[in-house]
């Protein structure tokens, strides 16, 4: 039964605001990373290229959410106008693909960054294994997600007859894999950082910066709780907002966590007094650990 007393409710400004703020922060982080790497350190590596691609996928995911809002998300389902459902579902379909591929590319960038920063044999082996897995997982998602319905149009057009994989099942599988790989990826440098012969202050700063990635694990756990609500809802355009927001936040915070360690040369140049005690007499260390 439709409760028309809720007709004036809207989550659109909230969704647009959160998505825009997260997108601005992640875009700024990637921009500053590229500025630092190219203009200050005069270098550009595979990890930087992958991060640029990851941010493009993040921007695409945000645009898809904006399009969902334009076609009904954030308002109650019964208020959807004629002709809005198919564009809404197409945008939703696109956002799922871009979000999942974006997460994979972010983690591949982080693993490449570890390979550049940490020359230890064990880290090199672990990152190689991680890159192979993430590469295979990316290829799998690139095939499975666009073909979750056959034909694909059956996903967004109810009039098209087709066969579809159960949405909740595939969402849970992807979320579980993402959570496990997030945890393993962000845990990888911790034993290495602990063993580094660095001043205590610098070691603490490195640990804190690298630990920021664990926020994506927390977000991923919470996001899983929103998936069942979105999949089982009789008011999907209203109830899908939480899953959409937390998905983008997970992606953007992953980008931020990957970029922050690369910004130390920029901060050291802008705030030399703050970094003087950790860089004086150790000029070669900053370029190796975290840059």
N, C-alpha and C positions, 0 to 999 in steps of 0.2 A: 504494500500500500504506500502510495506516494504522500509524503508530508510536505505540502506546499508552503508551510510556514518557513521552510528552509530555502525557499527560492532565491532570496536575496543574499544568501551566503556565498562567499567566494574566497578561494585560497590563491587566486592568480597573482595578486601583488606580492604575497609572501614567497611564492615559488620563484617569480621573476627576480625578486630582491636577493634571495639566497643564491640562486644560480649565478646571477650577475656578479655578486661579491666573490664567490668562489672562483669564477672564471677570470676575473680581473687579477686576483692574487696569483693564480697558477700561471697566467700569461706573463705577468710581471716577473715571476720567478724564473721562467724560461728565458725571457728577454735579458734579464740581468746575468743569467748563467752564460748565455751566448756572448754577451758583452765582455764578461770576465775572461772567458776562455779565448775569445778571438782577439780582443783589443788589448787586454792586460797581459795575458800569458802567451799570446800569439800562437795558439794551437787550436785544433778542432779534431775531436776523436769520434769514433763510432758511437760511443755512449751519448755524445751531444747530438748526433744526427738522429738517433733513436728517440731521444727526448723531444726533439723538435717535431718528429712524426707523432709522438704520443700527445703532444699539446694540440696538434691539428685535429686528432681524433677526439680530444676533450672538447675542443671548440665545436666540432660537428655534433657531439653528443648534447652539448648545451643548446645548440640551434634546434636540434630535434625536440628538446623539452619546450623551448619557446613555441615551436610549431604545435606541439600538443596542447599548450595553453591556449593558443589561438583558436584551436578547433574543439575545445571543450574541457580539457583537464583543468582541475581546480574549481569546476562548477559541477553541480549535480547532474547525473546522467540524463534525467528526464527533461532537463533544460536544453539538451543538445539539439541544435537546429538541423533541418533537412540538409543533407549534403556534407555534414561535418564528420560523420562517423568514419568514413573511409579515409579521409585525410588524417584524422586523429590516429587511426590504427597504423597507417603507413609511417607516420612520425614515430609512433611507439615501436614499431618493427625496426626502424632505422636506429633508434636510440639504444635498443638492446644490443644490436650488432656492434655499434661504435663503442659503447661502454666496455663490452667484454674484450674487444680487440685492443682498446686503449689500455686496459689493465695489463694485458700481456706485454705490450710494447714498453710500458713504464718499467715493468720488472726486468725486461731484457736490457733496457738502458742501465738500470741499477746494477745488474750483474756485470755488464761491460765496464761500468765504472769501478766496481770492485777489482776487476782484472787489471785495470790501469793503476789503481791506488796500491793494492796489496800484492806484492810479488811472491808471497809464500806459496810453495808448491801445493799445499792442501787447498788453499783458497782458489788457486788456478784450476785444480781438478774439480772442485765443487761448483765453481761458476760455469765451467764447461758443461758439466752434467745439467745444471740449471738451465743454461741456454738451449741445450738440445731439447730438454723437456718443454720449455716455453715455446720454442719454435714449432715443435710437433703439436702442442696444444693450440697454438695460434692457427695453424693449418686446419686442425680439426674443427675449431670454432668457425673458421671461414667457410667451411663446407656445411657444417651442421646447422648453424643459425639461419643462413638464407634459405635453407631447405627444410626448416622446421615444419613447414606445410608444403605439400606437393599437390597442385601447383602453388607457388609462393603467394599468389593473389588470394588464396583461400584464407590466409592469415588476416587480411584486412577487409575482405569483401564476403559477407555472409551468403551472397547469392551464388558464389563459386563453389562447386562441389569439389572436395579434396580430402586428403588425409593429413592430419596434423599430429605431431608428437605432443604428449601431455605437457602443457606449459609449466606447471608447478614442478614436475619431476625434473625437467631439464634445467629449470632455474635453480633448484636445490643442488643438483650435481655441479653446475658451474660455480655456484656460491661456495660450495664445500672445497672445490679445487682451488679457487681463488684465495680462500681463507688459509688453507694449508700452505700454499706457495708464498703468500704474503708473509706468514710467520717464519718460514724457513729462510726466505730472502732477507728479511730484516734482522734475523738472528745471526746470520752468517759472519758479519764482521766483529761481533762482540768479543769473542775470545781473542781475536787478533789485536783489537784495540787495547784490551787488558794487558797484553804482553808487550806492548810497545814501550820503548825507553824514551818516554816523553815527560815533560813537567806535569805535575798533577793537574794543574789548572787546564792545560791543553788537553789532557786525556779526558777530563770531565766534560769539557766542551765538545769534544769529538763524540763521546758516548751519548750526550744529550741530543746532539744533532741527529745522529744515526738512529736513536730511539724514537724519534718523531714518527718514523715509519710504522711503529706499532699502533698508532692511532688509526691507521687504515684497517688493522685487524679488528679493533674495537668497533669501528663503523661497519665492517663487513659482518660481524656477528649480529649487530642490531639490524642491519639491512635484511638479513635472512628472516627475521621475525616479521618484516613488513611484506614479504613476498606472498605468504599464504593469504593475508588479508586482501592484497590486491587481486590475487588469482580467484578467490572465492566470492568476491564482492558482487552485490547486485547494483552497486553504484560505483563502477570502476573508475570513471573520470574524477570522482572525488577521492576515492580511497587509494588510487595509484600515486598520489602526490608524494607521499612519504617515501615510497620506494624510488621514485624518480630523483628526489632531492638527495637522499642518502647515497644513491648510486653515483651521482655526480660529485658529491663531497668526497667519497672514497677515491675517486679518480683524481680529483684536484689535490687532495692531501698527499696522495702518492707522488704526484708531480712535485709538490713543494718539498717533501721529504727527500726526494732524489736530488733536487737542485740546491738546497741549502748548503750541503757540504762543499759545493763548488764555488761558493761566494766568498770564501775567506779572503782571497787576495783583494777583492773589492772592498770589503769591510776594513781590512788592514790598511788600505790606502786612504779610506775616508775617516777612519777612527784609529790613527796610529798609536795613540796612547793606550787604548784598550788592549791592543794586540802586541804592544812592545815587549811585554814580559814573556810572551810565548814565542816571539819570533827572533828576539835578539840572540845572536850567537848560534842560531839554528836556521840559517837562511835556506838550507836545502830541504828541511823537513816540511814546511808548509806546502811546497809544490808537490810533495809526494803523498802526504797523508791528508786526504780530503779534497785535494784539488785535481 
